[in-house]
Structures are given as structure tokens and as C-alpha cells.
Amino acid sequence: MGVTFKQAAWALMFVAMYIAVLAGGVLAVGLSGLVDFTPESVIFLLLCGATAAAMLALYIHLIRRNGLVLGRLGFRRFRPRMLHLLWQIPSAIIISACLQGLFLAALTYLGIDSTSAGSSNDTLAKIADLPAPFVVLGFLIVAVLTPLWEEVLFRGAFLSGLSQRCSPFVAVVLSAALFAACHLLPLTFAYLFALGIALALVRRFHENLWAPVLLHAANNALVVLLVLAAS
């Protein structure tokens, strides 16, 4: 039996709580004047701190609290079937990008300003102004650690929990919607939702949590490289 929906919900609550405390601490230190933060240093500190906080929360309140092992979360050995990721990964990214383009075009047609859709990319671009070691560390966090903990939470926990309560179709859609909503980026919801669908589908297709981790990592790495190249 996999992770239950209740266990997943508790884990998400604690992840949000840990990140909020971390962000509040950074804000308090900055406002107190004890440290003279630059915008770039604040973004980098929040990126590192939020990742560490999320991983700690998941370990304490999901894995250790429930006595979970890697197999129960969905991590399996690699099999030849995983080679399908060679076409699944680029297909998922291209389809998600196309749907995002249609979404933004629809917003423009309706007269809704979508020019701030790249705000998250602008945030990532600020990291490019940091010294090279920090840029590399930031890349590794976004492309490796973030996909790992997010997949443990959304496809390892929530998809499993929802699948015990709903049909496979509903579980995939709800987990993708939750994944997109938790990023708090309304103008990129279409991309994140489509990517969430793809992540859930490869998780079910391969029956291995490493599959969505690899897709997620490839997506994030591509986004960061494009942002850095354009900055």
C-alpha cells in the first residue's frame, strides 16, 4: 500500500509551514538591517533555504513519521522500459510549451495582460549576476533537488493517496492541478498543469518514481539554461 491522502496532506502542510518560517526569518533579518541583502542574495538564500526546509519537512513529517521506505514512495530499479523517457521527456516539454502558448494567446485575445508571465524567469535571471559557484549551486538546486522533493510530495504521496480514493483519471488530473496551484504562478498555470499531467502519466506508465523525477529535472534544467542564456 502506498502513501495515503491524509499523510500527503499533512506533509504538504508542514512543507508550506517550514518554507513560510524560513521566508519570514529571512525577511526579518533583512528588515532589521543586520545583514545588507542584495536582491540577488535574497533570491539565492530563499532558493537554498526553501529547498532545505521542504526536504527536511518531508523527511520528518512524511518519511520518518510514517516509517516509509523508498520502495513505498515509488522508487524502483531502472528497467529497459525507462528508455521510453527518451521520447516521453521531449514530447511532454513541447506539448506543455504549446499549451502554455495557446493559454497566453487566449488571455491576450480576452484583453488580459499576460506580459508578466515571465516574472518567475526574471527571478531566476537574477541568479546569473552572482559569482559562478553560486550560479552552479543554484542550477543544481533547481534542476536536481527541487524535482526530487516535489516528485516525492506530488507523485510519490499525493498521486498515490488520490489513487486510493478516486479513479486513475481523476487522480492524475487532481494531482496535476494541485502541483500547478502550489507554484503560485497563475500565468504559467497551463504549462505547469500540462507538465503535472505528464509527470503523473509517466509515473503510472513506468511504475517508478524515478521517471517523473527525470522528466521534472530535464524540464527545470532546460528552463534555467534558457534563462541564463538569455540574461
N, C-alpha and C positions, 0 to 999 in steps of 0.2 A: 504494500500500500504506500502511495506517495504522500506528499505533504497535504494537509487538509487546508480548506479555505480559511478557517479560523486561525491556524498557525501562520498562514501567509499574511492575513490582515494585521495580526499583531506585529509581525516582522516589519511590515510597511510603516506602521505607526511609529515604531521605535526608530526606524531609519530616518523618517521625517523629523522626529524629535531630536535625534543626535545631530543631524545637519543643522537644524534651527539653533540649537545651543551653540554649535561651532560658529555659525554665522553671526549670532548675537555677540559672542565673545570677541570676534574679530572687529565687529562694528564698535563695541565698547572701547576696545584698546585704541582704535583709530580716533574716535571722538575724544578720548581722554588726552590725546597728544603725547602719550608715552612713546609711541612709535610713529615716525613720519612716513606713512604709507604713500606710495605712488599708485595710480590706477592699475598699472601692470602688476605690481607686487601684491595688491589686494586680490586681483583675479587669480593669480597663481596660488596664493595662500588659500583662498577659498576652494580652488580646484583640488589641491592636495588634501586640505583638511576635510572637505566634504566626502572625498573618496575614502579616506581613512575612517571617518565617522560611520559611513554607510557599511563598510566591510566589518567594522567592529560590532555594529548593531546586529548585523546578520549573523555573525558568529555567535554572539551571546544569546540573542533572542529567537533565533531560528534553529541554528545548527546545534549548539550546546544544550540549549533549553529543552529541545525535543529529542536529543540523542541521535541526531541524523548522521548518516554516513554518506559518502559521495555517491554510492550506488542508489540510495533512496532519493537523492536530489536529481538523479538522472544522468550522472556521468558514467559513461561506459567506455570500453576499449574501442579503439578505432577499427573499423571493418572496411573492406573494399567498397561497400555501398557508399561510404563517405565521399568517394570520388565524384559522386553526383554534385557535390558542392562546387565543383569546377564550373558548372554551368548554372547552378542554382544561385550562387552568390552574385555574379554579374547580372543575371536576369532580375533578381529581386531589387537590386540597386537601381537598375534602369527603369523598371516599372514604377518603383516608388517615386523616382525623379519625374517621370512623365505625369503621374497623377498629381504631384505637387504643382507642376506647371499648369495643368488644367485647373487646379484649385485656385491658384493665383490669378489666372486669366478670368475665371468666373467672378472672383472678387472685384477685379478691375471693371468687368462688364457691369456689375451691380453698383459701381461707383464707390466701392470700399477701398480705402487706401491700403495698399499692400507693400509700400516701399520700405517698411521696417521689417520685412520678412527676414532680412539678413542680419538682424541685430545680434543673434547668437554667434554668427560668423564674425561680426565686428568684435565681439568679446574675445573670441579665440585669436583674432588677429593681433590683439594687444600683447599676447604672449610672445609673438615674434620679435618684439622690441627688447626682450630680456636676453641676457647672455646665453650663448649656445648650450651650456649644460642644462639650464633651466628649460630651454625650448625642447631639448631631447626628453627631459623628465616629464614635461607636460604632455608631449606626444605619447609617451609610454603609458601615462595615466589614462588619457582619453582613449587610446587605441587598444590597451590591454586590460588594465584593471577595471575601468568603467564597464566594458562589455561583460566582464566576468561576474561582477557583483550584481549587475542589472539582470543578467540571464538567470542567475541563481534565484533572484527575487521573482521576476515576472514569468519566466518559463519553467524554472525549477519548482517554484512554490505556487504562484497564482494559477498558472495553466493547469497544474496538477490538481489543485483544490477545486477549481471551477469544473474540471472534467468529471469530478465525483458528484457534482450537483446538476450539471447541465449536459446537453448534447455536445458532441465534439465541435460542431459548427459554432454554437453559441459560446462555448468556452474559448475558442480561438478568437472570435470577434470581441468578446468582453475583455480578454487579456490584452489584446492589441489596443483597444480603446483606453484601458487603464494605463498602459505603457505610454501612449501618446499624451494623455491628460497630465500625467505626473511630471512631464518635462516642462509644463507651464509655458509653452510656446504656441499660442493659438494659430499663428500664421503658418506654422510648419506642421500643423496637426495632420494634414493629409499625408505628408511624407512619412511622419512617424507612425501613423496608423497603418499605412500600407506596409511599412517595414516591420511593424509589430505582427501583422498577419503573416508575412513571410517567415519571420523568426519562429512563430508558433507552428507553422506548417512544416518547416524543416526539422523542428523538434519532434513532431509526431512522425514524420517520414522516416527519420533515422533512429528514432527512439534513443536518442543520445543528446545530452545537453551540450556536448562539445560542438555540435552542428550549429545551433544558433549563436554560440559564443564566437565561432569563427566568422560567421556572416556578420555579426554585430561588430567584431573587431575590424573586418575588412571595410565596412561602411564608415566607421569612425576614422580609421586611418586615411581613407580617401578624402573625407571631408576636411580633416586637418591639413593634409598635404595640399589640397586645393586652396585652402585659406592662406596657408603660409606662402604658397607660390604667388598668390595674388597680392600679398602685402609687401 
